[in-house]
């Protein structure tokens, strides 16, 4: 299966949310190095977008956890110099 870095990040977030939910954690901090991944999580992916087929199911799974009692703070960290680029709360 061919994948993209965005698909891999969404998959990691999805699996991570499943693990933390199963272990009873509800307040989490998620660090990303991709503003695009955060945008897809926050805004969704259009049917016409090239990522739709591979990313929409993962984003739907992430949303299903966000509808539960999870509070997630997302930090976007620059992979170039490690500085904080953006902070977003997803609940």
BAKE-684512 format. One record per atom (N, C-alpha, C, O): y, x, z. Coordinates in steps of 0.2 Angstrom, whole numbers, plus 5000, padded with zeros to 4 digits. Example, Ala and Ser with C-alpha at 12.3 -4.5 7.8 and 13.67 -1.06 7.14 Angstrom:
497250665039;497850625039;498450665039;498350715042;498950645035;499550685036;500050645039;500650675040;
***
This chain:
499450045000;500050005000;500650045000;500750095004;501150034995;501750074995;502250034999;502249974999;502650075003;503050045008;503750085008;503750145005;504250055010;504950085011;505050105018;504750085023;505550145019;505750165026;505950105030;505850095036;506350055026;506549995030;505949955032;505949925037;505449945027;504849905029;504449935035;504249905039;504450005035;504150035040;504550025047;504150015052;505150025047;505550015053;505449945055;505349935061;505449895051;505349825053;504649815056;504549775060;504149845053;503449845055;503449875062;503149845066;503749935063;503749965070;504149915075;503849905081;504649885073;505049845078;504549775079;504549755085;504249755074;503849695075;503249705080;503149675084;502949765079;502349785083;502549805090;502249785095;503149835090;503449855097;503649785101;503449785107;503949735098;504049675101;503449645104;503449615109;502949645100;502249615102;501949655108;501749615113;502049715108;501749755114;502149745120;501849735125;502849745119;503249735125;503149665128;503149655134;503149615123;502949545126;502349535130;502349505135;501849565127;501149565130;501149595137;500749585141;501649645138;501649685144;502149655149;502249685154;502449605147;502949565151;503649595152;504049565156;503849635147;504549655147;504949605143;504749585138;505549595145;506049545142;506749575140;507049545136;506949625143;507549655142;507449725139;507149765142;507649735133;507449795129;508049825126;508549795124;507949895124;508449925120;508049955114;507549995115;508249945108;507949965102;508450015099;508949995097;508150075097;508650125094;508350125086;507750135085;508850125082;508750125075;509150185072;509650205075;508950205066;509350255062;509550215055;509750255051;509550155055;509650115049;510050055050;509850005053;510650055048;511150005048;510849945043;510949885045;510549965038;510249915033;509749875037;509649815036;509249905041;508749875044;509049825049;508849765050;509549845053;509949795058;510249735054;510149685056;510549745048;510849695044;510349645042;510449585042;509749675040;509149625038;508949585043;508749525042;508849615049;508649575055;509149525057;508949465058;509849545057;510349495059;510449435054;510549385056;510449455047;510649415042;510049385038;510149335034;509449415039;508949395035;508949425028;509349465026;508449405024;508449435017;508449375012;508049335013;508849385007;508849335002;508249324998;507849374997;508049274995;507449264991;507449304985;506949334982;508049324982;508149364976;508149434978;508249484973;508249454984;508249524986;507649564985;507049534985;507649624983;507049664981;506549674987;506049684986;506849674993;506449674999;506149615001;505749615006;506249554998;506049495001;505349495002;505049475007;504949504997;504249494997;503849535003;503449515007;504149605004;503849645009;504149635016;503849645021;504749615016;505149615023;505249555026;505249545032;505249495022;505349435025;504849415030;505049385035;504149425029;503649405034;503849445041;503749415046;504049505040;504149545046;504749525050;504749525056;505249505046;505849485049;505749415053;506049405058;505349375049;505149305053;504749325059;504849285064;504349375059;503949385065;504449415071;504449395077;504949455069;505449475074;505849415076;505949415082;506049375072;506449315074;506049275079;506249245084;505349265078;504949225082;504949255090;504949215094;505049325090;505149345097;505849335100;505949325106;506349335095;507049325097;507149255100;507549245104;506749215098;506749145100;506449135107;506549085110;506049185109;505849185116;506349205121;506949215119;506149225127;506549245132;506749325132;506749355137;506749355126;506849425125;507649435124;507949405120;507849485127;508549505126;508549575123;508249625126;508749585117;508749655114;509349675112;509749645108;509549735114;510149775113;509949825107;509449865109;510249825102;510049875096;510549925096;511149915095;510349985096;510850045095;510650075088;510050095087;511150085084;511050125078;511350195079;511950205080;510850235078;511050305079;511050345073;510550335069;511550385071;511550425065;510950475065;510950515070;510650475060;510050525059;510350595057;509950645058;510950595055;511250665054;511450705060;511350765060;511850675064;512150705070;511950675077;512150705082;511550625077;511350595083;511850555087;511750535093;512450535084;512950495087;512850425086;512550405082;513050385091;513050315091;513450285086;514050305086;513250245081;513550225076;513750145077;514350125075;513350105080;513450035081;513050015086;512450035087;513249965090;512949925095;512949855094;513449825092;512349825094;512349755093;511849715098;511249745099;511949665100;511549625104;511249565100;511549535097;510549565100;510249515097;509949455101;509449435100;510449435106;510249375109;510849365115;510749315119;
***
